[in-house]
Amino acid sequence: MKRLFAFLLLTFSLLLLIASCNVNSNNSGNGDIVVGSKGFTEQDILSELLAQQIEETTHLKVARRRFTSTLVTHQALTSGKIDAYVEYTGTAFTVILKQKAINDPKLLYEKLKQAYTQQFNLEVMEPLGFEDTFAMVIRGEDAKRYNIQTLSDFAKYAPKLRAGFGYEFIEREDGFPGLAKTYGLHFAQSPRIMDLGLIYRALQQKLVDMINGNSTDGQISRLGLVVLKDDLYYFPPYEAATIIRQETLKKYPQLRQVLAQLVGRISADDMRRLNSLVEGEFREIKDVVRDFRKAKGL
């Protein structure tokens, strides 16, 4: 009986220890403000940009947290686990609000801003200055061989080719299902679901013939790849904008002016260069962001 009691006591202690470890693993450090990232290079850069901007212009301490998808990051924001992150307007409108795409960027922004205030008590700040739209990418050699410039051109050859897409793109309202319907895309086999960190390597190694990237990806020019023109205007605007909890702005009103300094300050070329510095030259994100802020006078 004593052995059984000892065993149960040990088991209970281990469970408490595991639970304690799990709690600690979800905490990236204490901070007055917590900024989030959706878990890929550009998001990590933008998250660090928000963090440094706040830290260097206020007395607030900032913690960073990294997630894996749009929905998970949004949930973290609405639940108060993070205070802010950078989202793309078209993504927020179609994935979070589940609304049909709007091609007018100003109208989309106004509707998004209003809905986020009413439904989530979140503030969508004005865009940072660049758009990061989905980029349907193929190898440069294939674009030359088949004389492909647009998605309509590609659709003619798709039955002979293979595609590899990220899980979110496969599932999204503004992702592959609608794209396939709009352009009549039919591949040789069902698109492979791939990790976004490996997707460009798969294209380069000819494991697939088309991938979904982002228009600001540094690998596109570095690897001699081609982005196919969305000639039927399927994709909505995807302007990058900071989203922050209104509760946080009430608690720290200085944040509004601090973050407003980033509005309109990042071009698409800037973002491509920053991504390339991190992914192509393997520079530390903190250093890349620090140099960028200095160059921009931030």
C-alpha positions as CSV (number, residue, x, y, z in Angstrom):
1,M,0.0,0.0,0.0
2,K,2.9,2.3,0.9
3,R,4.5,1.6,-2.5
4,L,1.2,2.4,-4.3
5,F,0.9,5.7,-2.4
6,A,4.5,6.5,-3.1
7,F,4.0,5.7,-6.8
8,L,0.9,7.9,-7.0
9,L,2.6,10.7,-5.2
10,L,5.6,10.5,-7.6
11,T,3.2,10.5,-10.6
12,F,1.3,13.5,-9.3
13,S,4.6,15.4,-8.7
14,L,5.8,14.6,-12.3
15,L,2.5,15.9,-13.7
16,L,2.8,19.1,-11.8
17,L,6.4,19.5,-13.1
18,I,5.3,18.9,-16.7
19,A,2.5,21.3,-16.4
20,S,4.9,23.9,-14.9
21,C,7.3,23.3,-17.8
22,N,4.5,23.7,-20.3
23,V,3.5,27.0,-18.9
24,N,7.0,28.3,-18.9
25,S,7.6,27.2,-22.5
26,N,4.7,29.4,-23.7
27,N,6.2,32.5,-22.1
28,S,8.9,34.2,-24.1
29,G,9.8,36.6,-21.3
30,N,8.2,39.3,-19.2
31,G,7.3,42.5,-20.8
32,D,4.9,45.5,-20.5
33,I,4.0,44.9,-24.2
34,V,4.1,41.6,-26.1
35,V,4.3,41.6,-29.9
36,G,3.6,38.6,-32.1
37,S,4.8,37.0,-35.3
38,K,3.0,34.6,-37.6
39,G,6.2,32.5,-37.8
40,F,8.0,33.2,-41.0
41,T,11.0,35.5,-41.8
42,E,9.1,38.6,-42.9
43,Q,6.8,38.4,-39.8
44,D,9.8,37.9,-37.5
45,I,11.4,41.1,-39.0
46,L,8.2,43.1,-38.6
47,S,7.7,41.8,-35.1
48,E,11.2,42.9,-34.2
49,L,10.6,46.3,-35.9
50,L,7.5,46.9,-33.7
51,A,9.5,45.8,-30.6
52,Q,12.5,48.0,-31.3
53,Q,10.4,51.0,-32.2
54,I,8.6,50.7,-28.8
55,E,11.7,50.0,-26.8
56,E,13.8,52.8,-28.3
57,T,11.2,55.5,-28.0
58,T,9.5,54.6,-24.7
59,H,10.4,53.1,-21.3
60,L,8.3,50.0,-22.0
61,K,9.8,46.6,-22.0
62,V,8.8,44.4,-25.0
63,A,8.5,40.6,-25.2
64,R,8.4,38.7,-28.5
65,R,6.2,35.7,-29.2
66,R,6.2,33.5,-32.3
67,F,3.2,31.6,-33.6
68,T,2.5,29.4,-36.6
69,S,-0.5,30.8,-38.5
70,T,-2.9,33.7,-39.0
71,L,-5.7,32.2,-37.0
72,V,-3.5,31.2,-34.0
73,T,-1.8,34.7,-33.9
74,H,-5.2,36.4,-34.2
75,Q,-6.5,34.3,-31.3
76,A,-3.5,35.2,-29.2
77,L,-4.3,38.9,-29.9
78,T,-8.0,38.7,-29.0
79,S,-7.3,36.7,-25.9
80,G,-4.7,39.1,-24.6
81,K,-1.7,36.8,-24.9
82,I,-0.1,39.4,-27.2
83,D,-0.8,43.2,-27.6
84,A,0.1,43.7,-31.3
85,Y,1.3,42.2,-34.5
86,V,1.5,43.1,-38.2
87,E,-1.3,41.6,-40.4
88,Y,-2.1,41.9,-44.1
89,T,-5.4,43.6,-44.9
90,G,-6.6,41.0,-47.5
91,T,-5.7,38.2,-45.1
92,A,-7.6,39.7,-42.2
93,F,-10.6,40.4,-44.3
94,T,-11.0,37.0,-45.9
95,V,-9.5,34.6,-43.3
96,I,-10.5,36.3,-40.0
97,L,-13.7,38.0,-41.1
98,K,-14.5,35.4,-43.7
99,Q,-15.7,38.1,-46.2
100,K,-15.4,38.0,-49.9
101,A,-12.4,39.8,-51.3
102,I,-12.6,43.5,-52.2
103,N,-10.1,44.8,-54.8
104,D,-10.3,48.4,-53.7
105,P,-7.5,48.8,-51.1
106,K,-9.0,51.9,-49.4
107,L,-12.5,50.4,-49.2
108,L,-11.1,47.1,-47.9
109,Y,-9.1,49.0,-45.2
110,E,-12.1,51.0,-44.0
111,K,-14.3,48.0,-43.8
112,L,-11.6,46.0,-42.0
113,K,-10.9,48.8,-39.5
114,Q,-14.6,49.2,-38.7
115,A,-15.2,45.5,-38.3
116,Y,-12.1,44.9,-36.1
117,T,-13.2,47.7,-33.8
118,Q,-16.8,46.4,-33.5
119,Q,-16.1,42.7,-33.3
120,F,-12.8,42.4,-31.5
121,N,-12.0,45.8,-29.9
122,L,-8.8,45.9,-32.0
123,E,-7.4,48.9,-33.8
124,V,-6.1,48.5,-37.4
125,M,-3.5,51.2,-37.9
126,E,-2.8,52.7,-41.3
127,P,-0.6,50.5,-43.6
128,L,3.2,50.5,-43.3
129,G,3.7,51.3,-46.9
130,F,4.0,48.0,-48.8
131,E,1.8,45.2,-50.0
132,D,2.7,41.5,-49.6
133,T,0.4,39.7,-51.9
134,F,0.5,36.0,-52.8
135,A,3.0,35.3,-55.5
136,M,2.5,32.2,-57.7
137,V,6.1,31.4,-58.5
138,I,7.8,29.2,-61.1
139,R,11.4,28.6,-62.3
140,G,12.8,31.2,-64.7
141,E,13.8,28.5,-67.1
142,D,10.3,27.2,-67.3
143,A,8.9,30.7,-67.9
144,K,11.2,31.0,-70.9
145,R,10.6,27.5,-72.2
146,Y,6.8,27.8,-72.2
147,N,6.7,31.5,-72.7
148,I,4.6,31.9,-69.5
149,Q,4.0,35.4,-68.0
150,T,0.6,35.2,-66.5
151,L,-1.5,32.7,-64.5
152,S,-3.7,32.3,-67.6
153,D,-0.7,31.3,-69.6
154,F,0.3,28.8,-66.9
155,A,-3.1,27.2,-66.8
156,K,-2.6,25.8,-70.3
157,Y,0.5,23.8,-69.1
158,A,-0.7,23.0,-65.6
159,P,-1.9,19.4,-66.4
160,K,1.7,18.4,-67.1
161,L,3.1,20.1,-64.0
162,R,3.2,19.7,-60.2
163,A,2.4,22.2,-57.5
164,G,3.5,22.6,-53.8
165,F,1.6,24.9,-51.5
166,G,1.6,25.8,-47.8
167,Y,-1.2,24.3,-45.7
168,E,-2.8,27.7,-45.1
169,F,-2.9,28.5,-48.8
170,I,-4.6,25.2,-49.5
171,E,-7.3,26.0,-47.0
172,R,-7.8,29.7,-47.2
173,E,-10.9,31.4,-48.8
174,D,-8.5,33.6,-50.8
175,G,-6.1,30.7,-51.5
176,F,-5.9,27.8,-53.9
177,P,-9.6,26.7,-54.2
178,G,-10.7,30.0,-55.5
179,L,-7.5,30.4,-57.6
180,A,-8.0,27.1,-59.2
181,K,-11.7,27.9,-60.0
182,T,-10.8,31.4,-61.4
183,Y,-8.1,30.1,-63.7
184,G,-9.2,26.6,-64.4
185,L,-6.1,25.1,-62.8
186,H,-5.7,21.3,-63.0
187,F,-2.4,19.8,-62.1
188,A,-0.9,16.4,-63.0
189,Q,-1.6,15.4,-59.3
190,S,-3.1,17.1,-56.2
191,P,-0.8,19.9,-54.9
192,R,1.6,18.8,-52.2
193,I,1.2,20.4,-48.8
194,M,4.6,21.7,-47.9
195,D,6.4,23.5,-45.0
196,L,6.9,27.2,-46.0
197,G,10.5,27.0,-44.9
198,L,11.2,24.3,-47.6
199,I,9.0,25.4,-50.4
200,Y,11.6,27.4,-52.4
201,R,14.1,24.6,-52.1
202,A,11.5,22.1,-53.4
203,L,11.0,24.4,-56.5
204,Q,14.7,24.8,-57.0
205,Q,15.3,21.0,-56.8
206,K,12.4,20.4,-59.3
207,L,10.3,18.4,-56.8
208,V,7.5,20.8,-57.8
209,D,6.9,23.2,-60.7
210,M,4.9,25.9,-59.0
211,I,4.7,27.2,-55.4
212,N,2.9,29.9,-53.5
213,G,5.3,32.5,-52.2
214,N,5.0,36.1,-51.2
215,S,5.7,39.1,-53.4
216,T,8.3,40.4,-51.0
217,D,10.3,37.1,-50.7
218,G,14.0,37.7,-51.2
219,Q,14.5,34.3,-52.8
220,I,12.5,35.3,-55.9
221,S,15.2,37.5,-57.4
222,R,18.1,35.6,-55.8
223,L,17.1,32.3,-57.3
224,G,16.1,33.7,-60.7
225,L,12.4,32.8,-60.2
226,V,9.4,34.3,-61.9
227,V,6.2,35.6,-60.3
228,L,3.2,35.0,-62.6
229,K,0.9,38.0,-63.2
230,D,-2.5,37.7,-61.7
231,D,-4.1,38.8,-64.9
232,L,-7.7,38.1,-63.8
233,Y,-7.2,40.0,-60.5
234,Y,-8.1,37.2,-58.2
235,F,-6.1,38.2,-55.1
236,P,-7.3,41.1,-53.0
237,P,-4.9,43.9,-51.6
238,Y,-2.6,42.7,-48.9
239,E,-1.3,45.8,-47.3
240,A,0.8,45.3,-44.1
241,A,-0.7,47.1,-41.1
242,T,-0.1,47.0,-37.4
243,I,-3.1,45.6,-35.3
244,I,-3.1,46.5,-31.7
245,R,-5.5,45.9,-28.8
246,Q,-7.6,49.0,-27.9
247,E,-7.1,48.1,-24.3
248,T,-3.4,48.3,-24.7
249,L,-3.7,51.8,-26.3
250,K,-5.8,53.0,-23.4
251,K,-3.2,51.7,-20.9
252,Y,-0.2,53.1,-22.9
253,P,-1.6,56.0,-25.1
254,Q,2.0,56.9,-26.2
255,L,2.0,53.8,-28.3
256,R,-0.3,55.4,-30.9
257,Q,2.2,58.1,-31.8
258,V,5.2,55.7,-31.6
259,L,3.7,53.1,-34.0
260,A,2.3,55.8,-36.3
261,Q,5.9,56.7,-37.1
262,L,6.2,53.5,-39.0
263,V,3.2,54.2,-41.2
264,G,4.2,54.5,-44.9
265,R,7.9,54.0,-44.1
266,I,8.5,50.6,-45.6
267,S,8.4,50.0,-49.4
268,A,8.1,46.6,-51.1
269,D,11.7,47.0,-52.2
270,D,12.7,47.7,-48.6
271,M,10.9,44.5,-47.4
272,R,12.4,42.4,-50.1
273,R,15.9,43.6,-49.1
274,L,15.3,43.0,-45.4
275,N,14.1,39.5,-46.1
276,S,17.1,38.8,-48.4
277,L,19.6,40.1,-45.7
278,V,18.2,37.6,-43.2
279,E,17.6,34.6,-45.5
280,G,20.3,35.1,-48.1
281,E,23.1,36.7,-46.0
282,F,22.1,35.0,-42.7
283,R,22.3,38.2,-40.8
284,E,20.7,38.5,-37.4
285,I,17.1,40.0,-37.5
286,K,17.8,42.3,-34.6
287,D,20.8,43.8,-36.4
288,V,19.0,44.1,-39.7
289,V,16.1,45.9,-38.1
290,R,18.4,48.2,-36.1
291,D,20.2,49.2,-39.2
292,F,17.0,49.8,-41.1
293,R,15.6,52.0,-38.3
294,K,18.8,54.0,-38.3
295,A,18.7,54.5,-42.1
296,K,15.1,55.6,-41.9
297,G,15.7,58.0,-39.1
298,L,13.4,56.1,-36.7
